[in-house]
Amino acid sequence: MSDNEILSVFEKLAADPVSDDIKSDEATRKRLYEAARTAMLKLESPWETVQRLSYLPQQLAVAQLGNQIKLWAHLTAQPSTTHALAASTGADASFLRRILRYAASQRMVEEVDEDSWRATNITASMAVPGNEQGIIHAAENCARPYLALPAYSQNAGYHDPSDSFHVPFQVGHGTKQNLFQWLGSGHGNFEAFNRYMRAQRLGAPVWLDKFRLEEYCDLDSKTERCEFVDVGGGQGHQCEGVVAKFPQLKGRVILQDLAPVLAKVLIPGVENKVQDFFQPQAVTGAKVYYLRMILHDWPNAQCEVILKNLVAGMSKDGVLLIDELVLPRTGAHWYVTQMDIAMMCMLSARERSLGEWEALLSASGLKMNKLVKYSEVGDSIIVAVPESRSV
Ligand SMILES: C[S@@+](CC[C@H](N)C(=O)[O-])C[C@H]1O[C@@H](n2cnc3c(N)ncnc32)[C@H](O)[C@@H]1O
């Protein structure tokens, strides 16, 4: 293909609306997105690189501000003018024009004409309630720790942190508490954290679509036995999913987390039980203990405590389901690598490769029985059983 042909393909892609065929074919859309993203980065000049990196935090700040004044929601509802938006948001027109002009240059909105704007796919995405919470969580809880990584490392040495009380988080927020203590004692934005944890995988592949939970739970159980415990289950969305998928499930479904998290959660068919996972597990002998995005929050030493507490409470036929990312040996996706750095900065934690998972399980008295990968980027269910078990 000649340079001119390449140019016309890219220009057409940039100018035209995304075709319905591409929109309805997620695999092709993703391939195109990744290819265009890589191509853009390959084309970048040194000046463009420094501009992109230096002003990156502005995107997050403007995204949050637009949600604060419902700018994105107003524009998603209908195209509008600077003055009409000033009237509906309460912001000054001159201030708003500058925000909108920046947003248009990032395709967060589209500039139709002078002082005339309409929504893009990005405007609408920013206004989705779960994404709005993600933006607040990133801006208020995470951004300072990320930016503190160099200062922290210069002082602490350039190695993996291993203690959640000594990570960029403390430097960024000027605190001695770790993330969960800090959020739980009224700092930062706990509500945004909790609501984003619930929403962050909306639209992403769901483990229950690929993993056959019914092979591990007794759907017809007539006993009081607990069939499913979501350990550190947050707002209970996975318990909710289990109950919705298996309405016939008779056994108990239990949601565990810290008291402030469970305070406002009420899901029909799900029992709430306050449980600190660093303490012995109070619900013993359950069929399935499920941990989603828990172990990636902690360094190995704490993960071992969490896992050993579960092993001690497991009966002969119980299993542990670990719902986490598994890093490939090479070519990890940007979603996974940015999550890994987030875990490092916020909690001294990490995403893990297959070998790292196996080592952690073995150190905790467990072994991997099965691995079911349910997303392209590596979301997986690791089925683990006590090491002493024969299968
Ligand atoms: C990253 S969130 C994951 C929540 C949920 N499993 C999910 O997938 O959305 C980590 C959860 O661990 C909980 N947590 C933190 N420390 C805990 C502890 N010591 N005992 C029990 N839960 C804890 C938090 O309150 C939070 O709900």
PDBQT file of the ligand as one rigid body, heavy atoms in Angstrom, charges set to zero:
ROOT
HETATM    1  C1  LIG A 401     -10.362  -4.252  44.992  1.00  0.00    +0.000 C 
HETATM    2  S1  LIG A 401     -11.730  -4.418  46.039  1.00  0.00    +0.000 S 
HETATM    3  C2  LIG A 401     -12.501  -5.860  45.355  1.00  0.00    +0.000 C 
HETATM    4  C3  LIG A 401     -13.919  -5.978  45.769  1.00  0.00    +0.000 C 
HETATM    5  C4  LIG A 401     -14.685  -7.127  45.096  1.00  0.00    +0.000 C 
HETATM    6  N1  LIG A 401     -14.112  -8.420  45.385  1.00  0.00    +0.000 N 
HETATM    7  C5  LIG A 401     -14.743  -6.900  43.608  1.00  0.00    +0.000 C 
HETATM    8  O1  LIG A 401     -14.261  -7.736  42.852  1.00  0.00    +0.000 OA
HETATM    9  O2  LIG A 401     -15.269  -5.879  43.179  1.00  0.00    +0.000 OA
HETATM   10  C6  LIG A 401     -11.008  -5.045  47.531  1.00  0.00    +0.000 C 
HETATM   11  C7  LIG A 401     -12.016  -5.324  48.636  1.00  0.00    +0.000 C 
HETATM   12  O3  LIG A 401     -11.310  -5.844  49.772  1.00  0.00    +0.000 OA
HETATM   13  C8  LIG A 401     -11.933  -5.333  50.932  1.00  0.00    +0.000 C 
HETATM   14  N2  LIG A 401     -11.001  -5.433  52.070  1.00  0.00    +0.000 N 
HETATM   15  C9  LIG A 401      -9.868  -4.735  52.298  1.00  0.00    +0.000 A 
HETATM   16  N3  LIG A 401      -9.276  -5.133  53.438  1.00  0.00    +0.000 NA
HETATM   17  C10 LIG A 401     -10.049  -6.125  53.938  1.00  0.00    +0.000 A 
HETATM   18  C11 LIG A 401      -9.956  -6.959  55.074  1.00  0.00    +0.000 A 
HETATM   19  N4  LIG A 401      -8.935  -6.849  55.932  1.00  0.00    +0.000 N 
HETATM   20  N5  LIG A 401     -10.905  -7.877  55.273  1.00  0.00    +0.000 NA
HETATM   21  C12 LIG A 401     -11.954  -8.013  54.399  1.00  0.00    +0.000 A 
HETATM   22  N6  LIG A 401     -12.102  -7.251  53.288  1.00  0.00    +0.000 NA
HETATM   23  C13 LIG A 401     -11.167  -6.317  53.073  1.00  0.00    +0.000 A 
HETATM   24  C14 LIG A 401     -12.260  -3.913  50.545  1.00  0.00    +0.000 C 
HETATM   25  O4  LIG A 401     -13.209  -3.334  51.413  1.00  0.00    +0.000 OA
HETATM   26  C15 LIG A 401     -12.764  -4.097  49.125  1.00  0.00    +0.000 C 
HETATM   27  O5  LIG A 401     -14.140  -4.334  49.086  1.00  0.00    +0.000 OA
ENDROOT
TORSDOF 0
